[in-house]
């Protein structure tokens, strides 16, 4: 499913159906996802220079890797 299709599915949610809304937490930040779609950028870039300057721990972190992602997805039951 593309991002546009997923956003469209979220938009079609019946907001008066509380059970349906409860199962779709992404509705809370739908505006954020729409802004990503409208910008045409599917990859977000985060500025970290202030964090790196202030945090020794952050400076020592390794980039996220495929093994970590597999672990997290398994832990999240994906």
mmCIF file of the N, C-alpha and C atoms, coordinates in Angstrom:
data_MODEL
# 
_entry.id   MODEL 
# 
loop_
_atom_site.group_PDB 
_atom_site.id 
_atom_site.type_symbol 
_atom_site.label_atom_id 
_atom_site.label_alt_id 
_atom_site.label_comp_id 
_atom_site.label_asym_id 
_atom_site.label_entity_id 
_atom_site.label_seq_id 
_atom_site.pdbx_PDB_ins_code 
_atom_site.Cartn_x 
_atom_site.Cartn_y 
_atom_site.Cartn_z 
_atom_site.occupancy 
_atom_site.B_iso_or_equiv 
_atom_site.pdbx_formal_charge 
_atom_site.auth_seq_id 
_atom_site.auth_comp_id 
_atom_site.auth_asym_id 
_atom_site.auth_atom_id 
_atom_site.pdbx_PDB_model_num 
ATOM 1   N N  . UNK A 1 1  ? 0.860   -1.174 0.000  1.00 0.00 ? 1  UNK A N  1 
ATOM 2   C CA . UNK A 1 1  ? 0.000   0.000  0.000  1.00 0.00 ? 1  UNK A CA 1 
ATOM 3   C C  . UNK A 1 1  ? 0.901   1.230  0.000  1.00 0.00 ? 1  UNK A C  1 
ATOM 4   N N  . UNK A 1 2  ? 0.610   2.140  -0.859 1.00 0.00 ? 2  UNK A N  1 
ATOM 5   C CA . UNK A 1 2  ? 1.403   3.371  -0.929 1.00 0.00 ? 2  UNK A CA 1 
ATOM 6   C C  . UNK A 1 2  ? 1.011   4.313  0.218  1.00 0.00 ? 2  UNK A C  1 
ATOM 7   N N  . UNK A 1 3  ? 1.858   5.305  0.450  1.00 0.00 ? 3  UNK A N  1 
ATOM 8   C CA . UNK A 1 3  ? 1.548   6.305  1.475  1.00 0.00 ? 3  UNK A CA 1 
ATOM 9   C C  . UNK A 1 3  ? 0.231   7.006  1.153  1.00 0.00 ? 3  UNK A C  1 
ATOM 10  N N  . UNK A 1 4  ? 0.039   7.353  -0.110 1.00 0.00 ? 4  UNK A N  1 
ATOM 11  C CA . UNK A 1 4  ? -1.203  8.038  -0.520 1.00 0.00 ? 4  UNK A CA 1 
ATOM 12  C C  . UNK A 1 4  ? -2.430  7.170  -0.249 1.00 0.00 ? 4  UNK A C  1 
ATOM 13  N N  . UNK A 1 5  ? -2.316  5.879  -0.549 1.00 0.00 ? 5  UNK A N  1 
ATOM 14  C CA . UNK A 1 5  ? -3.449  4.959  -0.295 1.00 0.00 ? 5  UNK A CA 1 
ATOM 15  C C  . UNK A 1 5  ? -3.731  4.837  1.197  1.00 0.00 ? 5  UNK A C  1 
ATOM 16  N N  . UNK A 1 6  ? -2.666  4.740  1.985  1.00 0.00 ? 6  UNK A N  1 
ATOM 17  C CA . UNK A 1 6  ? -2.812  4.608  3.431  1.00 0.00 ? 6  UNK A CA 1 
ATOM 18  C C  . UNK A 1 6  ? -3.468  5.853  4.019  1.00 0.00 ? 6  UNK A C  1 
ATOM 19  N N  . UNK A 1 7  ? -3.030  7.032  3.570  1.00 0.00 ? 7  UNK A N  1 
ATOM 20  C CA . UNK A 1 7  ? -3.619  8.289  4.040  1.00 0.00 ? 7  UNK A CA 1 
ATOM 21  C C  . UNK A 1 7  ? -5.083  8.362  3.630  1.00 0.00 ? 7  UNK A C  1 
ATOM 22  N N  . UNK A 1 8  ? -5.371  7.935  2.418  1.00 0.00 ? 8  UNK A N  1 
ATOM 23  C CA . UNK A 1 8  ? -6.759  7.928  1.949  1.00 0.00 ? 8  UNK A CA 1 
ATOM 24  C C  . UNK A 1 8  ? -7.622  7.013  2.818  1.00 0.00 ? 8  UNK A C  1 
ATOM 25  N N  . UNK A 1 9  ? -7.091  5.860  3.185  1.00 0.00 ? 9  UNK A N  1 
ATOM 26  C CA . UNK A 1 9  ? -7.825  4.942  4.062  1.00 0.00 ? 9  UNK A CA 1 
ATOM 27  C C  . UNK A 1 9  ? -8.059  5.574  5.428  1.00 0.00 ? 9  UNK A C  1 
ATOM 28  N N  . UNK A 1 10 ? -7.052  6.275  5.954  1.00 0.00 ? 10 UNK A N  1 
ATOM 29  C CA . UNK A 1 10 ? -7.234  6.964  7.234  1.00 0.00 ? 10 UNK A CA 1 
ATOM 30  C C  . UNK A 1 10 ? -8.311  8.035  7.124  1.00 0.00 ? 10 UNK A C  1 
ATOM 31  N N  . UNK A 1 11 ? -8.272  8.794  6.031  1.00 0.00 ? 11 UNK A N  1 
ATOM 32  C CA . UNK A 1 11 ? -9.264  9.864  5.834  1.00 0.00 ? 11 UNK A CA 1 
ATOM 33  C C  . UNK A 1 11 ? -10.689 9.323  5.795  1.00 0.00 ? 11 UNK A C  1 
ATOM 34  N N  . UNK A 1 12 ? -10.840 8.081  5.324  1.00 0.00 ? 12 UNK A N  1 
ATOM 35  C CA . UNK A 1 12 ? -12.185 7.517  5.191  1.00 0.00 ? 12 UNK A CA 1 
ATOM 36  C C  . UNK A 1 12 ? -12.717 6.932  6.503  1.00 0.00 ? 12 UNK A C  1 
ATOM 37  N N  . UNK A 1 13 ? -11.943 7.026  7.556  1.00 0.00 ? 13 UNK A N  1 
ATOM 38  C CA . UNK A 1 13 ? -12.364 6.512  8.856  1.00 0.00 ? 13 UNK A CA 1 
ATOM 39  C C  . UNK A 1 13 ? -13.570 7.289  9.374  1.00 0.00 ? 13 UNK A C  1 
ATOM 40  N N  . UNK A 1 14 ? -14.543 6.562  9.870  1.00 0.00 ? 14 UNK A N  1 
ATOM 41  C CA . UNK A 1 14 ? -15.720 7.180  10.489 1.00 0.00 ? 14 UNK A CA 1 
ATOM 42  C C  . UNK A 1 14 ? -15.313 7.656  11.882 1.00 0.00 ? 14 UNK A C  1 
ATOM 43  N N  . UNK A 1 15 ? -15.101 8.953  12.035 1.00 0.00 ? 15 UNK A N  1 
ATOM 44  C CA . UNK A 1 15 ? -14.617 9.506  13.296 1.00 0.00 ? 15 UNK A CA 1 
ATOM 45  C C  . UNK A 1 15 ? -15.632 9.400  14.427 1.00 0.00 ? 15 UNK A C  1 
ATOM 46  N N  . UNK A 1 16 ? -16.877 9.115  14.096 1.00 0.00 ? 16 UNK A N  1 
ATOM 47  C CA . UNK A 1 16 ? -17.880 8.930  15.152 1.00 0.00 ? 16 UNK A CA 1 
ATOM 48  C C  . UNK A 1 16 ? -17.857 7.497  15.704 1.00 0.00 ? 16 UNK A C  1 
ATOM 49  N N  . UNK A 1 17 ? -17.114 6.611  15.033 1.00 0.00 ? 17 UNK A N  1 
ATOM 50  C CA . UNK A 1 17 ? -16.978 5.223  15.491 1.00 0.00 ? 17 UNK A CA 1 
ATOM 51  C C  . UNK A 1 17 ? -15.737 5.142  16.384 1.00 0.00 ? 17 UNK A C  1 
ATOM 52  N N  . UNK A 1 18 ? -15.940 5.230  17.687 1.00 0.00 ? 18 UNK A N  1 
ATOM 53  C CA . UNK A 1 18 ? -14.831 5.313  18.636 1.00 0.00 ? 18 UNK A CA 1 
ATOM 54  C C  . UNK A 1 18 ? -13.926 4.082  18.609 1.00 0.00 ? 18 UNK A C  1 
ATOM 55  N N  . UNK A 1 19 ? -14.489 2.907  18.353 1.00 0.00 ? 19 UNK A N  1 
ATOM 56  C CA . UNK A 1 19 ? -13.669 1.684  18.271 1.00 0.00 ? 19 UNK A CA 1 
ATOM 57  C C  . UNK A 1 19 ? -12.735 1.755  17.069 1.00 0.00 ? 19 UNK A C  1 
ATOM 58  N N  . UNK A 1 20 ? -13.239 2.223  15.948 1.00 0.00 ? 20 UNK A N  1 
ATOM 59  C CA . UNK A 1 20 ? -12.425 2.352  14.741 1.00 0.00 ? 20 UNK A CA 1 
ATOM 60  C C  . UNK A 1 20 ? -11.302 3.375  14.961 1.00 0.00 ? 20 UNK A C  1 
ATOM 61  N N  . UNK A 1 21 ? -11.635 4.483  15.579 1.00 0.00 ? 21 UNK A N  1 
ATOM 62  C CA . UNK A 1 21 ? -10.645 5.535  15.854 1.00 0.00 ? 21 UNK A CA 1 
ATOM 63  C C  . UNK A 1 21 ? -9.581  5.015  16.812 1.00 0.00 ? 21 UNK A C  1 
ATOM 64  N N  . UNK A 1 22 ? -9.994  4.242  17.814 1.00 0.00 ? 22 UNK A N  1 
ATOM 65  C CA . UNK A 1 22 ? -9.062  3.722  18.812 1.00 0.00 ? 22 UNK A CA 1 
ATOM 66  C C  . UNK A 1 22 ? -8.017  2.799  18.181 1.00 0.00 ? 22 UNK A C  1 
ATOM 67  N N  . UNK A 1 23 ? -8.398  2.085  17.135 1.00 0.00 ? 23 UNK A N  1 
ATOM 68  C CA . UNK A 1 23 ? -7.466  1.155  16.493 1.00 0.00 ? 23 UNK A CA 1 
ATOM 69  C C  . UNK A 1 23 ? -6.559  1.821  15.471 1.00 0.00 ? 23 UNK A C  1 
ATOM 70  N N  . UNK A 1 24 ? -6.726  3.132  15.268 1.00 0.00 ? 24 UNK A N  1 
ATOM 71  C CA . UNK A 1 24 ? -5.920  3.851  14.270 1.00 0.00 ? 24 UNK A CA 1 
ATOM 72  C C  . UNK A 1 24 ? -5.284  5.087  14.903 1.00 0.00 ? 24 UNK A C  1 
ATOM 73  N N  . UNK A 1 25 ? -4.263  4.889  15.744 1.00 0.00 ? 25 UNK A N  1 
ATOM 74  C CA . UNK A 1 25 ? -3.646  6.038  16.418 1.00 0.00 ? 25 UNK A CA 1 
ATOM 75  C C  . UNK A 1 25 ? -3.022  7.051  15.453 1.00 0.00 ? 25 UNK A C  1 
ATOM 76  N N  . UNK A 1 26 ? -2.739  6.635  14.241 1.00 0.00 ? 26 UNK A N  1 
ATOM 77  C CA . UNK A 1 26 ? -2.165  7.562  13.257 1.00 0.00 ? 26 UNK A CA 1 
ATOM 78  C C  . UNK A 1 26 ? -3.117  8.708  12.930 1.00 0.00 ? 26 UNK A C  1 
ATOM 79  N N  . UNK A 1 27 ? -4.407  8.529  13.216 1.00 0.00 ? 27 UNK A N  1 
ATOM 80  C CA . UNK A 1 27 ? -5.373  9.611  12.975 1.00 0.00 ? 27 UNK A CA 1 
ATOM 81  C C  . UNK A 1 27 ? -5.015  10.864 13.763 1.00 0.00 ? 27 UNK A C  1 
ATOM 82  N N  . UNK A 1 28 ? -4.374  10.681 14.918 1.00 0.00 ? 28 UNK A N  1 
ATOM 83  C CA . UNK A 1 28 ? -4.023  11.829 15.763 1.00 0.00 ? 28 UNK A CA 1 
ATOM 84  C C  . UNK A 1 28 ? -3.038  12.762 15.077 1.00 0.00 ? 28 UNK A C  1 
ATOM 85  N N  . UNK A 1 29 ? -2.229  12.204 14.194 1.00 0.00 ? 29 UNK A N  1 
ATOM 86  C CA . UNK A 1 29 ? -1.230  13.041 13.501 1.00 0.00 ? 29 UNK A CA 1 
ATOM 87  C C  . UNK A 1 29 ? -1.393  12.943 11.978 1.00 0.00 ? 29 UNK A C  1 
ATOM 88  N N  . UNK A 1 30 ? -2.633  12.801 11.548 1.00 0.00 ? 30 UNK A N  1 
ATOM 89  C CA . UNK A 1 30 ? -2.926  12.710 10.121 1.00 0.00 ? 30 UNK A CA 1 
ATOM 90  C C  . UNK A 1 30 ? -2.396  13.921 9.360  1.00 0.00 ? 30 UNK A C  1 
ATOM 91  N N  . UNK A 1 31 ? -2.498  15.101 9.953  1.00 0.00 ? 31 UNK A N  1 
ATOM 92  C CA . UNK A 1 31 ? -1.976  16.307 9.291  1.00 0.00 ? 31 UNK A CA 1 
ATOM 93  C C  . UNK A 1 31 ? -0.484  16.169 8.976  1.00 0.00 ? 31 UNK A C  1 
ATOM 94  N N  . UNK A 1 32 ? 0.249   15.562 9.896  1.00 0.00 ? 32 UNK A N  1 
ATOM 95  C CA . UNK A 1 32 ? 1.686   15.347 9.686  1.00 0.00 ? 32 UNK A CA 1 
ATOM 96  C C  . UNK A 1 32 ? 1.918   14.454 8.471  1.00 0.00 ? 32 UNK A C  1 
ATOM 97  N N  . UNK A 1 33 ? 1.193   13.337 8.387  1.00 0.00 ? 33 UNK A N  1 
ATOM 98  C CA . UNK A 1 33 ? 1.367   12.425 7.260  1.00 0.00 ? 33 UNK A CA 1 
ATOM 99  C C  . UNK A 1 33 ? 0.950   13.076 5.951  1.00 0.00 ? 33 UNK A C  1 
ATOM 100 N N  . UNK A 1 34 ? -0.100  13.882 5.996  1.00 0.00 ? 34 UNK A N  1 
ATOM 101 C CA . UNK A 1 34 ? -0.536  14.595 4.793  1.00 0.00 ? 34 UNK A CA 1 
ATOM 102 C C  . UNK A 1 34 ? 0.539   15.583 4.338  1.00 0.00 ? 34 UNK A C  1 
ATOM 103 N N  . UNK A 1 35 ? 1.213   16.227 5.278  1.00 0.00 ? 35 UNK A N  1 
ATOM 104 C CA . UNK A 1 35 ? 2.262   17.180 4.894  1.00 0.00 ? 35 UNK A CA 1 
ATOM 105 C C  . UNK A 1 35 ? 3.441   16.468 4.237  1.00 0.00 ? 35 UNK A C  1 
ATOM 106 N N  . UNK A 1 36 ? 3.739   15.248 4.689  1.00 0.00 ? 36 UNK A N  1 
ATOM 107 C CA . UNK A 1 36 ? 4.792   14.461 4.044  1.00 0.00 ? 36 UNK A CA 1 
ATOM 108 C C  . UNK A 1 36 ? 4.379   14.126 2.615  1.00 0.00 ? 36 UNK A C  1 
ATOM 109 N N  . UNK A 1 37 ? 3.143   13.690 2.461  1.00 0.00 ? 37 UNK A N  1 
ATOM 110 C CA . UNK A 1 37 ? 2.639   13.323 1.139  1.00 0.00 ? 37 UNK A CA 1 
ATOM 111 C C  . UNK A 1 37 ? 2.674   14.531 0.203  1.00 0.00 ? 37 UNK A C  1 
ATOM 112 N N  . UNK A 1 38 ? 2.234   15.681 0.690  1.00 0.00 ? 38 UNK A N  1 
ATOM 113 C CA . UNK A 1 38 ? 2.171   16.880 -0.143 1.00 0.00 ? 38 UNK A CA 1 
ATOM 114 C C  . UNK A 1 38 ? 3.548   17.400 -0.511 1.00 0.00 ? 38 UNK A C  1 
ATOM 115 N N  . UNK A 1 39 ? 4.528   17.191 0.364  1.00 0.00 ? 39 UNK A N  1 
ATOM 116 C CA . UNK A 1 39 ? 5.874   17.670 0.075  1.00 0.00 ? 39 UNK A CA 1 
ATOM 117 C C  . UNK A 1 39 ? 6.556   16.819 -0.990 1.00 0.00 ? 39 UNK A C  1 
ATOM 118 N N  . UNK A 1 40 ? 6.038   15.606 -1.195 1.00 0.00 ? 40 UNK A N  1 
ATOM 119 C CA . UNK A 1 40 ? 6.663   14.712 -2.163 1.00 0.00 ? 40 UNK A CA 1 
ATOM 120 C C  . UNK A 1 40 ? 7.891   14.010 -1.614 1.00 0.00 ? 40 UNK A C  1 
ATOM 121 N N  . UNK A 1 41 ? 8.206   14.259 -0.353 1.00 0.00 ? 41 UNK A N  1 
ATOM 122 C CA . UNK A 1 41 ? 9.372   13.617 0.267  1.00 0.00 ? 41 UNK A CA 1 
ATOM 123 C C  . UNK A 1 41 ? 8.901   12.451 1.103  1.00 0.00 ? 41 UNK A C  1 
ATOM 124 N N  . UNK A 1 42 ? 9.426   11.293 0.811  1.00 0.00 ? 42 UNK A N  1 
ATOM 125 C CA . UNK A 1 42 ? 9.055   10.114 1.587  1.00 0.00 ? 42 UNK A CA 1 
ATOM 126 C C  . UNK A 1 42 ? 10.123  9.777  2.613  1.00 0.00 ? 42 UNK A C  1 
ATOM 127 N N  . UNK A 1 43 ? 11.204  10.540 2.607  1.00 0.00 ? 43 UNK A N  1 
ATOM 128 C CA . UNK A 1 43 ? 12.270  10.319 3.578  1.00 0.00 ? 43 UNK A CA 1 
ATOM 129 C C  . UNK A 1 43 ? 12.416  11.593 4.401  1.00 0.00 ? 43 UNK A C  1 
ATOM 130 N N  . UNK A 1 44 ? 12.324  11.442 5.702  1.00 0.00 ? 44 UNK A N  1 
ATOM 131 C CA . UNK A 1 44 ? 12.481  12.589 6.582  1.00 0.00 ? 44 UNK A CA 1 
ATOM 132 C C  . UNK A 1 44 ? 13.942  12.734 6.978  1.00 0.00 ? 44 UNK A C  1 
ATOM 133 N N  . UNK A 1 45 ? 14.376  13.966 7.124  1.00 0.00 ? 45 UNK A N  1 
ATOM 134 C CA . UNK A 1 45 ? 15.733  14.242 7.573  1.00 0.00 ? 45 UNK A CA 1 
ATOM 135 C C  . UNK A 1 45 ? 15.630  14.970 8.902  1.00 0.00 ? 45 UNK A C  1 
ATOM 136 N N  . UNK A 1 46 ? 16.288  14.431 9.894  1.00 0.00 ? 46 UNK A N  1 
ATOM 137 C CA . UNK A 1 46 ? 16.245  15.022 11.224 1.00 0.00 ? 46 UNK A CA 1 
ATOM 138 C C  . UNK A 1 46 ? 17.553  15.734 11.506 1.00 0.00 ? 46 UNK A C  1 
ATOM 139 N N  . UNK A 1 47 ? 17.471  16.934 12.018 1.00 0.00 ? 47 UNK A N  1 
ATOM 140 C CA . UNK A 1 47 ? 18.639  17.706 12.406 1.00 0.00 ? 47 UNK A CA 1 
ATOM 141 C C  . UNK A 1 47 ? 19.053  17.261 13.801 1.00 0.00 ? 47 UNK A C  1 
ATOM 142 N N  . UNK A 1 48 ? 20.294  16.846 13.947 1.00 0.00 ? 48 UNK A N  1 
ATOM 143 C CA . UNK A 1 48 ? 20.755  16.306 15.225 1.00 0.00 ? 48 UNK A CA 1 
ATOM 144 C C  . UNK A 1 48 ? 21.961  17.043 15.793 1.00 0.00 ? 48 UNK A C  1 
ATOM 145 N N  . UNK A 1 49 ? 22.390  18.122 15.158 1.00 0.00 ? 49 UNK A N  1 
ATOM 146 C CA . UNK A 1 49 ? 23.639  18.749 15.605 1.00 0.00 ? 49 UNK A CA 1 
ATOM 147 C C  . UNK A 1 49 ? 23.561  19.273 17.036 1.00 0.00 ? 49 UNK A C  1 
ATOM 148 N N  . UNK A 1 50 ? 22.420  19.805 17.466 1.00 0.00 ? 50 UNK A N  1 
ATOM 149 C CA . UNK A 1 50 ? 22.310  20.278 18.857 1.00 0.00 ? 50 UNK A CA 1 
ATOM 150 C C  . UNK A 1 50 ? 22.377  19.108 19.834 1.00 0.00 ? 50 UNK A C  1 
ATOM 151 N N  . UNK A 1 51 ? 21.710  18.038 19.506 1.00 0.00 ? 51 UNK A N  1 
ATOM 152 C CA . UNK A 1 51 ? 21.751  16.856 20.356 1.00 0.00 ? 51 UNK A CA 1 
ATOM 153 C C  . UNK A 1 51 ? 23.158  16.280 20.446 1.00 0.00 ? 51 UNK A C  1 
ATOM 154 N N  . UNK A 1 52 ? 23.828  16.221 19.299 1.00 0.00 ? 52 UNK A N  1 
ATOM 155 C CA . UNK A 1 52 ? 25.200  15.704 19.287 1.00 0.00 ? 52 UNK A CA 1 
ATOM 156 C C  . UNK A 1 52 ? 26.135  16.591 20.102 1.00 0.00 ? 52 UNK A C  1 
ATOM 157 N N  . UNK A 1 53 ? 25.940  17.888 20.014 1.00 0.00 ? 53 UNK A N  1 
ATOM 158 C CA . UNK A 1 53 ? 26.789  18.828 20.753 1.00 0.00 ? 53 UNK A CA 1 
ATOM 159 C C  . UNK A 1 53 ? 26.599  18.661 22.267 1.00 0.00 ? 53 UNK A C  1 
ATOM 160 N N  . UNK A 1 54 ? 25.370  18.399 22.681 1.00 0.00 ? 54 UNK A N  1 
ATOM 161 C CA . UNK A 1 54 ? 25.039  18.360 24.111 1.00 0.00 ? 54 UNK A CA 1 
ATOM 162 C C  . UNK A 1 54 ? 25.162  16.981 24.745 1.00 0.00 ? 54 UNK A C  1 
ATOM 163 N N  . UNK A 1 55 ? 25.212  15.934 23.951 1.00 0.00 ? 55 UNK A N  1 
ATOM 164 C CA . UNK A 1 55 ? 25.131  14.590 24.520 1.00 0.00 ? 55 UNK A CA 1 
ATOM 165 C C  . UNK A 1 55 ? 26.274  13.693 24.058 1.00 0.00 ? 55 UNK A C  1 
ATOM 166 N N  . UNK A 1 56 ? 27.115  13.333 24.995 1.00 0.00 ? 56 UNK A N  1 
ATOM 167 C CA . UNK A 1 56 ? 28.201  12.394 24.698 1.00 0.00 ? 56 UNK A CA 1 
ATOM 168 C C  . UNK A 1 56 ? 27.619  11.044 24.265 1.00 0.00 ? 56 UNK A C  1 
ATOM 169 N N  . UNK A 1 57 ? 26.567  10.607 24.946 1.00 0.00 ? 57 UNK A N  1 
ATOM 170 C CA . UNK A 1 57 ? 25.926  9.328  24.606 1.00 0.00 ? 57 UNK A CA 1 
ATOM 171 C C  . UNK A 1 57 ? 25.426  9.337  23.171 1.00 0.00 ? 57 UNK A C  1 
ATOM 172 N N  . UNK A 1 58 ? 24.828  10.431 22.769 1.00 0.00 ? 58 UNK A N  1 
ATOM 173 C CA . UNK A 1 58 ? 24.307  10.520 21.407 1.00 0.00 ? 58 UNK A CA 1 
ATOM 174 C C  . UNK A 1 58 ? 25.453  10.486 20.387 1.00 0.00 ? 58 UNK A C  1 
ATOM 175 N N  . UNK A 1 59 ? 26.550  11.122 20.707 1.00 0.00 ? 59 UNK A N  1 
ATOM 176 C CA . UNK A 1 59 ? 27.700  11.122 19.798 1.00 0.00 ? 59 UNK A CA 1 
ATOM 177 C C  . UNK A 1 59 ? 28.265  9.720  19.627 1.00 0.00 ? 59 UNK A C  1 
ATOM 178 N N  . UNK A 1 60 ? 28.090  8.867  20.625 1.00 0.00 ? 60 UNK A N  1 
ATOM 179 C CA . UNK A 1 60 ? 28.647  7.514  20.572 1.00 0.00 ? 60 UNK A CA 1 
ATOM 180 C C  . UNK A 1 60 ? 27.688  6.492  19.964 1.00 0.00 ? 60 UNK A C  1 
ATOM 181 N N  . UNK A 1 61 ? 26.465  6.893  19.681 1.00 0.00 ? 61 UNK A N  1 
ATOM 182 C CA . UNK A 1 61 ? 25.489  5.968  19.105 1.00 0.00 ? 61 UNK A CA 1 
ATOM 183 C C  . UNK A 1 61 ? 25.872  5.565  17.683 1.00 0.00 ? 61 UNK A C  1 
ATOM 184 N N  . UNK A 1 62 ? 25.666  4.305  17.391 1.00 0.00 ? 62 UNK A N  1 
ATOM 185 C CA . UNK A 1 62 ? 25.841  3.822  16.018 1.00 0.00 ? 62 UNK A CA 1 
ATOM 186 C C  . UNK A 1 62 ? 24.538  4.071  15.253 1.00 0.00 ? 62 UNK A C  1 
ATOM 187 N N  . UNK A 1 63 ? 24.615  4.161  13.940 1.00 0.00 ? 63 UNK A N  1 
ATOM 188 C CA . UNK A 1 63 ? 23.372  4.309  13.157 1.00 0.00 ? 63 UNK A CA 1 
ATOM 189 C C  . UNK A 1 63 ? 22.487  3.077  13.317 1.00 0.00 ? 63 UNK A C  1 
ATOM 190 N N  . UNK A 1 64 ? 21.201  3.264  13.177 1.00 0.00 ? 64 UNK A N  1 
ATOM 191 C CA . UNK A 1 64 ? 20.260  2.141  13.195 1.00 0.00 ? 64 UNK A CA 1 
ATOM 192 C C  . UNK A 1 64 ? 20.629  1.209  12.044 1.00 0.00 ? 64 UNK A C  1 
ATOM 193 N N  . UNK A 1 65 ? 20.589  -0.077 12.289 1.00 0.00 ? 65 UNK A N  1 
ATOM 194 C CA . UNK A 1 65 ? 20.959  -1.028 11.239 1.00 0.00 ? 65 UNK A CA 1 
ATOM 195 C C  . UNK A 1 65 ? 19.841  -2.054 11.033 1.00 0.00 ? 65 UNK A C  1 
ATOM 196 N N  . UNK A 1 66 ? 20.016  -2.871 10.022 1.00 0.00 ? 66 UNK A N  1 
ATOM 197 C CA . UNK A 1 66 ? 18.985  -3.843 9.645  1.00 0.00 ? 66 UNK A CA 1 
ATOM 198 C C  . UNK A 1 66 ? 18.706  -4.844 10.772 1.00 0.00 ? 66 UNK A C  1 
ATOM 199 N N  . UNK A 1 67 ? 19.749  -5.266 11.494 1.00 0.00 ? 67 UNK A N  1 
ATOM 200 C CA . UNK A 1 67 ? 19.538  -6.213 12.601 1.00 0.00 ? 67 UNK A CA 1 
ATOM 201 C C  . UNK A 1 67 ? 18.638  -5.616 13.674 1.00 0.00 ? 67 UNK A C  1 
ATOM 202 N N  . UNK A 1 68 ? 18.877  -4.364 14.036 1.00 0.00 ? 68 UNK A N  1 
ATOM 203 C CA . UNK A 1 68 ? 18.032  -3.700 15.034 1.00 0.00 ? 68 UNK A CA 1 
ATOM 204 C C  . UNK A 1 68 ? 16.586  -3.634 14.549 1.00 0.00 ? 68 UNK A C  1 
ATOM 205 N N  . UNK A 1 69 ? 16.410  -3.282 13.280 1.00 0.00 ? 69 UNK A N  1 
ATOM 206 C CA . UNK A 1 69 ? 15.048  -3.181 12.742 1.00 0.00 ? 69 UNK A CA 1 
ATOM 207 C C  . UNK A 1 69 ? 14.340  -4.534 12.812 1.00 0.00 ? 69 UNK A C  1 
ATOM 208 N N  . UNK A 1 70 ? 15.041  -5.613 12.466 1.00 0.00 ? 70 UNK A N  1 
ATOM 209 C CA . UNK A 1 70 ? 14.433  -6.954 12.555 1.00 0.00 ? 70 UNK A CA 1 
ATOM 210 C C  . UNK A 1 70 ? 14.007  -7.266 13.990 1.00 0.00 ? 70 UNK A C  1 
ATOM 211 N N  . UNK A 1 71 ? 14.875  -6.935 14.949 1.00 0.00 ? 71 UNK A N  1 
ATOM 212 C CA . UNK A 1 71 ? 14.551  -7.168 16.366 1.00 0.00 ? 71 UNK A CA 1 
ATOM 213 C C  . UNK A 1 71 ? 13.311  -6.384 16.767 1.00 0.00 ? 71 UNK A C  1 
ATOM 214 N N  . UNK A 1 72 ? 13.293  -5.094 16.434 1.00 0.00 ? 72 UNK A N  1 
ATOM 215 C CA . UNK A 1 72 ? 12.151  -4.250 16.819 1.00 0.00 ? 72 UNK A CA 1 
ATOM 216 C C  . UNK A 1 72 ? 10.865  -4.734 16.168 1.00 0.00 ? 72 UNK A C  1 
ATOM 217 N N  . UNK A 1 73 ? 10.922  -5.059 14.891 1.00 0.00 ? 73 UNK A N  1 
ATOM 218 C CA . UNK A 1 73 ? 9.710   -5.531 14.208 1.00 0.00 ? 73 UNK A CA 1 
ATOM 219 C C  . UNK A 1 73 ? 9.211   -6.836 14.824 1.00 0.00 ? 73 UNK A C  1 
ATOM 220 N N  . UNK A 1 74 ? 10.125  -7.724 15.192 1.00 0.00 ? 74 UNK A N  1 
ATOM 221 C CA . UNK A 1 74 ? 9.735   -8.972 15.864 1.00 0.00 ? 74 UNK A CA 1 
ATOM 222 C C  . UNK A 1 74 ? 9.107   -8.655 17.228 1.00 0.00 ? 74 UNK A C  1 
ATOM 223 N N  . UNK A 1 75 ? 9.705   -7.722 17.975 1.00 0.00 ? 75 UNK A N  1 
ATOM 224 C CA . UNK A 1 75 ? 9.161   -7.367 19.286 1.00 0.00 ? 75 UNK A CA 1 
ATOM 225 C C  . UNK A 1 75 ? 7.781   -6.711 19.171 1.00 0.00 ? 75 UNK A C  1 
ATOM 226 N N  . UNK A 1 76 ? 7.559   -5.999 18.096 1.00 0.00 ? 76 UNK A N  1 
ATOM 227 C CA . UNK A 1 76 ? 6.280   -5.327 17.871 1.00 0.00 ? 76 UNK A CA 1 
ATOM 228 C C  . UNK A 1 76 ? 5.268   -6.216 17.173 1.00 0.00 ? 76 UNK A C  1 
ATOM 229 N N  . UNK A 1 77 ? 5.621   -7.494 16.968 1.00 0.00 ? 77 UNK A N  1 
ATOM 230 C CA . UNK A 1 77 ? 4.749   -8.475 16.313 1.00 0.00 ? 77 UNK A CA 1 
ATOM 231 C C  . UNK A 1 77 ? 4.395   -8.114 14.885 1.00 0.00 ? 77 UNK A C  1 
ATOM 232 N N  . UNK A 1 78 ? 5.353   -7.562 14.142 1.00 0.00 ? 78 UNK A N  1 
ATOM 233 C CA . UNK A 1 78 ? 5.133   -7.291 12.713 1.00 0.00 ? 78 UNK A CA 1 
ATOM 234 C C  . UNK A 1 78 ? 5.646   -8.438 11.903 1.00 0.00 ? 78 UNK A C  1 
# 
